[in-house]
Amino acid sequence: MSKRIIASTVTAGICLTGWIFGQPSAASASAPLASAGSTASFTHHRVYYELRSETSDKCLDVDGRGPGGTAADLANVQQYRCWGGANQHWRLVNLGTGYYEVRSQTSDKCLDVDGRGPGGTAADLANVQQYRCWDGANQHWRLVDLGTGYYELRSQTNDKCLDVDGRGPGGTAADLANVQQYRCWDGINQHWRFVRAD
């Protein structure tokens, strides 16, 4: 399957022109981004999305069970059934380099590859968490359009993919399945769709 790298814009199947000019779009709040003919820039607008895994249609979720809850540095990122919580809403900040920061609505902290384990931020299985944004390459992600309505999110550190870990009970379909980085292999546990969260 051919893949198209998305740089400063994201190919979208819904028109966000109204948002660019400060007015709500006519698109449904649950309308997903999908590959089609129009483009939408994420640069200046606080539009939030759910990121849903193709494996389970569950949401990328900041785990609030640890100290400091969903606002904490180092709060873990997992998948969990979508319920409309701010800890499941993310915005993209365009860095103008082909990469984005992915920021949580709860804390405005960044999706971050944890470098404290063996192999650091380059390792397969390196955990993904939220952490205050500091412009590190481990917080920069590029979007690869798979042409199916789904995207890979690839870390600038090593070009590895945001990945739902299937090693726990229930595999990649489970609530609380951990999210990590792993070498890209076109598995559906590495495919994400964007659903506008307003």
MITORPA-226678 format. One record per residue (C-alpha): residue in one letter; x, y, z. Coordinates in nm, 3 decimals. Each point is the difference from the previous one (the first is absolute). Layout:
<recs>
rec residu = A | u = X | v = Y | w = Z
...
</recs>
This chain:
<recs>
rec residu = M | u = 0.000 | v = 0.000 | w = 0.000
rec residu = S | u = 0.147 | v = 0.336 | w = -0.093
rec residu = K | u = 0.028 | v = 0.255 | w = 0.278
rec residu = R | u = -0.008 | v = 0.374 | w = -0.032
rec residu = I | u = 0.195 | v = 0.211 | w = 0.249
rec residu = I | u = -0.202 | v = 0.287 | w = 0.141
rec residu = A | u = 0.211 | v = 0.306 | w = 0.077
rec residu = S | u = -0.154 | v = 0.337 | w = 0.085
rec residu = T | u = -0.353 | v = -0.105 | w = -0.087
rec residu = V | u = -0.214 | v = -0.305 | w = 0.059
rec residu = T | u = -0.209 | v = -0.144 | w = -0.280
rec residu = A | u = -0.357 | v = -0.001 | w = 0.122
rec residu = G | u = -0.333 | v = -0.128 | w = -0.112
rec residu = I | u = -0.190 | v = 0.280 | w = 0.176
rec residu = C | u = 0.026 | v = 0.369 | w = -0.072
rec residu = L | u = 0.124 | v = 0.207 | w = 0.295
rec residu = T | u = -0.002 | v = 0.328 | w = -0.191
rec residu = G | u = -0.259 | v = 0.145 | w = 0.236
rec residu = W | u = 0.232 | v = -0.058 | w = 0.294
rec residu = I | u = 0.287 | v = 0.171 | w = -0.174
rec residu = F | u = -0.209 | v = 0.313 | w = -0.028
rec residu = G | u = -0.126 | v = -0.026 | w = 0.358
rec residu = Q | u = -0.342 | v = -0.152 | w = -0.067
rec residu = P | u = -0.114 | v = -0.354 | w = 0.078
rec residu = S | u = 0.017 | v = -0.244 | w = -0.286
rec residu = A | u = -0.315 | v = -0.172 | w = -0.119
rec residu = A | u = 0.178 | v = -0.334 | w = 0.044
rec residu = S | u = -0.133 | v = -0.236 | w = 0.262
rec residu = A | u = 0.180 | v = 0.002 | w = 0.334
rec residu = S | u = 0.069 | v = -0.368 | w = -0.044
rec residu = A | u = 0.119 | v = 0.027 | w = -0.359
rec residu = P | u = 0.339 | v = -0.167 | w = -0.041
rec residu = L | u = 0.291 | v = 0.133 | w = -0.196
rec residu = A | u = 0.037 | v = -0.216 | w = -0.307
rec residu = S | u = 0.203 | v = 0.011 | w = -0.315
rec residu = A | u = -0.177 | v = 0.200 | w = -0.269
rec residu = G | u = 0.050 | v = 0.315 | w = -0.202
rec residu = S | u = -0.006 | v = 0.284 | w = 0.254
rec residu = T | u = 0.266 | v = 0.113 | w = 0.245
rec residu = A | u = -0.021 | v = 0.142 | w = 0.350
rec residu = S | u = 0.276 | v = 0.183 | w = 0.184
rec residu = F | u = 0.040 | v = -0.058 | w = 0.374
rec residu = T | u = 0.241 | v = 0.287 | w = 0.051
rec residu = H | u = -0.192 | v = 0.274 | w = 0.184
rec residu = H | u = -0.322 | v = -0.154 | w = 0.122
rec residu = R | u = -0.087 | v = -0.180 | w = 0.321
rec residu = V | u = -0.198 | v = -0.277 | w = -0.161
rec residu = Y | u = 0.013 | v = -0.322 | w = 0.200
rec residu = Y | u = -0.028 | v = -0.357 | w = -0.126
rec residu = E | u = -0.039 | v = -0.347 | w = 0.132
rec residu = L | u = 0.269 | v = -0.232 | w = -0.134
rec residu = R | u = -0.166 | v = -0.339 | w = -0.049
rec residu = S | u = 0.184 | v = -0.326 | w = -0.056
rec residu = E | u = -0.098 | v = -0.207 | w = -0.301
rec residu = T | u = 0.031 | v = -0.314 | w = 0.214
rec residu = S | u = -0.275 | v = 0.089 | w = 0.245
rec residu = D | u = -0.136 | v = 0.347 | w = -0.087
rec residu = K | u = 0.107 | v = 0.094 | w = 0.354
rec residu = C | u = 0.158 | v = 0.333 | w = 0.086
rec residu = L | u = 0.350 | v = 0.114 | w = 0.079
rec residu = D | u = -0.041 | v = 0.082 | w = 0.370
rec residu = V | u = 0.205 | v = 0.164 | w = 0.277
rec residu = D | u = -0.022 | v = -0.226 | w = 0.306
rec residu = G | u = -0.109 | v = 0.199 | w = 0.305
rec residu = R | u = 0.053 | v = -0.270 | w = 0.262
rec residu = G | u = 0.350 | v = 0.109 | w = 0.107
rec residu = P | u = 0.115 | v = 0.291 | w = 0.219
rec residu = G | u = -0.109 | v = 0.330 | w = -0.152
rec residu = G | u = -0.265 | v = -0.165 | w = -0.217
rec residu = T | u = -0.032 | v = 0.090 | w = -0.367
rec residu = A | u = 0.195 | v = 0.327 | w = 0.049
rec residu = A | u = 0.319 | v = -0.170 | w = 0.117
rec residu = D | u = 0.333 | v = -0.019 | w = -0.175
rec residu = L | u = 0.070 | v = -0.367 | w = -0.076
rec residu = A | u = -0.372 | v = -0.092 | w = 0.005
rec residu = N | u = -0.027 | v = -0.314 | w = -0.208
rec residu = V | u = -0.173 | v = -0.012 | w = -0.337
rec residu = Q | u = -0.218 | v = -0.300 | w = -0.082
rec residu = Q | u = -0.308 | v = -0.087 | w = -0.200
rec residu = Y | u = -0.341 | v = 0.008 | w = 0.162
rec residu = R | u = -0.359 | v = -0.002 | w = -0.119
rec residu = C | u = -0.098 | v = 0.344 | w = -0.130
rec residu = W | u = -0.219 | v = 0.192 | w = 0.243
rec residu = G | u = 0.053 | v = 0.368 | w = -0.092
rec residu = G | u = 0.249 | v = 0.083 | w = 0.273
rec residu = A | u = 0.253 | v = 0.280 | w = -0.044
rec residu = N | u = 0.274 | v = -0.255 | w = 0.074
rec residu = Q | u = -0.093 | v = -0.159 | w = -0.335
rec residu = H | u = 0.008 | v = 0.324 | w = -0.199
rec residu = W | u = 0.313 | v = 0.108 | w = -0.184
rec residu = R | u = 0.104 | v = 0.292 | w = -0.215
rec residu = L | u = 0.279 | v = 0.016 | w = -0.256
rec residu = V | u = 0.252 | v = 0.283 | w = 0.010
rec residu = N | u = 0.170 | v = 0.042 | w = -0.336
rec residu = L | u = 0.374 | v = 0.051 | w = 0.047
rec residu = G | u = 0.053 | v = 0.100 | w = -0.364
rec residu = T | u = 0.250 | v = -0.283 | w = -0.053
rec residu = G | u = -0.236 | v = -0.278 | w = -0.106
rec residu = Y | u = -0.046 | v = -0.094 | w = 0.366
rec residu = Y | u = -0.265 | v = 0.076 | w = 0.261
rec residu = E | u = -0.028 | v = 0.011 | w = 0.374
rec residu = V | u = -0.303 | v = -0.198 | w = 0.119
rec residu = R | u = -0.140 | v = 0.181 | w = 0.308
rec residu = S | u = -0.255 | v = -0.120 | w = 0.254
rec residu = Q | u = -0.301 | v = 0.220 | w = 0.069
rec residu = T | u = 0.023 | v = -0.083 | w = 0.371
rec residu = S | u = 0.346 | v = 0.143 | w = 0.056
rec residu = D | u = 0.129 | v = 0.136 | w = -0.333
rec residu = K | u = 0.292 | v = -0.241 | w = 0.051
rec residu = C | u = 0.159 | v = -0.194 | w = -0.283
rec residu = L | u = -0.015 | v = -0.357 | w = -0.116
rec residu = D | u = 0.352 | v = -0.110 | w = 0.092
rec residu = V | u = 0.221 | v = -0.305 | w = -0.056
rec residu = D | u = 0.156 | v = -0.089 | w = 0.337
rec residu = G | u = 0.377 | v = -0.035 | w = -0.030
rec residu = R | u = 0.070 | v = -0.138 | w = 0.348
rec residu = G | u = -0.003 | v = -0.369 | w = -0.098
rec residu = P | u = 0.264 | v = -0.213 | w = -0.176
rec residu = G | u = 0.071 | v = 0.143 | w = -0.345
rec residu = G | u = -0.147 | v = 0.338 | w = 0.090
rec residu = T | u = -0.239 | v = 0.172 | w = -0.239
rec residu = A | u = 0.121 | v = -0.216 | w = -0.291
rec residu = A | u = -0.114 | v = -0.328 | w = 0.154
rec residu = D | u = -0.278 | v = -0.227 | w = -0.114
rec residu = L | u = -0.254 | v = -0.019 | w = 0.287
rec residu = A | u = 0.107 | v = 0.342 | w = 0.139
rec residu = N | u = -0.299 | v = 0.123 | w = 0.197
rec residu = V | u = -0.212 | v = 0.295 | w = -0.109
rec residu = Q | u = -0.118 | v = 0.248 | w = 0.261
rec residu = Q | u = -0.087 | v = 0.366 | w = 0.034
rec residu = Y | u = 0.263 | v = 0.250 | w = 0.103
rec residu = R | u = 0.036 | v = 0.376 | w = -0.001
rec residu = C | u = 0.082 | v = 0.120 | w = -0.351
rec residu = W | u = 0.367 | v = 0.091 | w = -0.042
rec residu = D | u = 0.052 | v = -0.033 | w = -0.377
rec residu = G | u = 0.180 | v = -0.334 | w = 0.022
rec residu = A | u = 0.008 | v = -0.230 | w = -0.303
rec residu = N | u = -0.165 | v = -0.266 | w = 0.220
rec residu = Q | u = -0.308 | v = 0.226 | w = 0.006
rec residu = H | u = -0.012 | v = 0.061 | w = -0.375
rec residu = W | u = -0.221 | v = -0.217 | w = -0.218
rec residu = R | u = -0.061 | v = -0.018 | w = -0.372
rec residu = L | u = -0.316 | v = -0.135 | w = -0.159
rec residu = V | u = 0.012 | v = -0.261 | w = -0.272
rec residu = D | u = -0.328 | v = -0.021 | w = -0.193
rec residu = L | u = -0.085 | v = -0.363 | w = -0.071
rec residu = G | u = -0.273 | v = 0.095 | w = -0.248
rec residu = T | u = -0.267 | v = -0.180 | w = 0.204
rec residu = G | u = -0.105 | v = 0.277 | w = 0.240
rec residu = Y | u = 0.273 | v = -0.114 | w = 0.240
rec residu = Y | u = 0.347 | v = 0.136 | w = 0.072
rec residu = E | u = 0.323 | v = -0.119 | w = 0.152
rec residu = L | u = 0.151 | v = 0.238 | w = 0.256
rec residu = R | u = 0.379 | v = -0.026 | w = -0.024
rec residu = S | u = 0.248 | v = 0.136 | w = 0.253
rec residu = Q | u = 0.269 | v = 0.238 | w = -0.121
rec residu = T | u = 0.251 | v = -0.174 | w = 0.225
rec residu = N | u = 0.004 | v = -0.325 | w = -0.197
rec residu = D | u = -0.293 | v = -0.007 | w = -0.244
rec residu = K | u = -0.174 | v = -0.270 | w = 0.207
rec residu = C | u = -0.377 | v = -0.020 | w = 0.034
rec residu = L | u = -0.249 | v = 0.075 | w = 0.274
rec residu = D | u = -0.111 | v = -0.353 | w = 0.086
rec residu = V | u = -0.261 | v = -0.172 | w = 0.220
rec residu = D | u = 0.177 | v = -0.274 | w = 0.197
rec residu = G | u = -0.181 | v = -0.331 | w = -0.040
rec residu = R | u = 0.197 | v = -0.201 | w = 0.258
rec residu = G | u = -0.243 | v = 0.050 | w = 0.290
rec residu = P | u = -0.336 | v = -0.166 | w = 0.076
rec residu = G | u = -0.245 | v = 0.070 | w = -0.283
rec residu = G | u = 0.279 | v = 0.091 | w = -0.242
rec residu = T | u = -0.027 | v = 0.312 | w = -0.215
rec residu = A | u = -0.379 | v = 0.019 | w = 0.053
rec residu = A | u = 0.022 | v = 0.043 | w = 0.379
rec residu = D | u = -0.086 | v = 0.302 | w = 0.207
rec residu = L | u = 0.322 | v = 0.120 | w = 0.168
rec residu = A | u = 0.221 | v = -0.161 | w = -0.269
rec residu = N | u = 0.325 | v = 0.192 | w = 0.016
rec residu = V | u = 0.119 | v = 0.228 | w = -0.279
rec residu = Q | u = 0.366 | v = -0.008 | w = -0.096
rec residu = Q | u = 0.221 | v = 0.051 | w = -0.301
rec residu = Y | u = 0.097 | v = -0.290 | w = -0.221
rec residu = R | u = 0.152 | v = -0.046 | w = -0.343
rec residu = C | u = -0.261 | v = 0.064 | w = -0.267
rec residu = W | u = -0.133 | v = -0.320 | w = -0.158
rec residu = D | u = -0.343 | v = 0.109 | w = -0.132
rec residu = G | u = -0.192 | v = -0.168 | w = 0.282
rec residu = I | u = -0.344 | v = 0.138 | w = 0.077
rec residu = N | u = 0.113 | v = 0.060 | w = 0.360
rec residu = Q | u = 0.217 | v = 0.276 | w = -0.152
rec residu = H | u = -0.277 | v = 0.162 | w = -0.204
rec residu = W | u = -0.191 | v = 0.298 | w = 0.141
rec residu = R | u = -0.292 | v = 0.207 | w = -0.121
rec residu = F | u = -0.085 | v = 0.354 | w = 0.105
rec residu = V | u = -0.353 | v = 0.078 | w = 0.120
rec residu = R | u = -0.076 | v = 0.362 | w = 0.082
rec residu = A | u = -0.091 | v = 0.029 | w = 0.366
rec residu = D | u = -0.223 | v = 0.306 | w = 0.005
</recs>
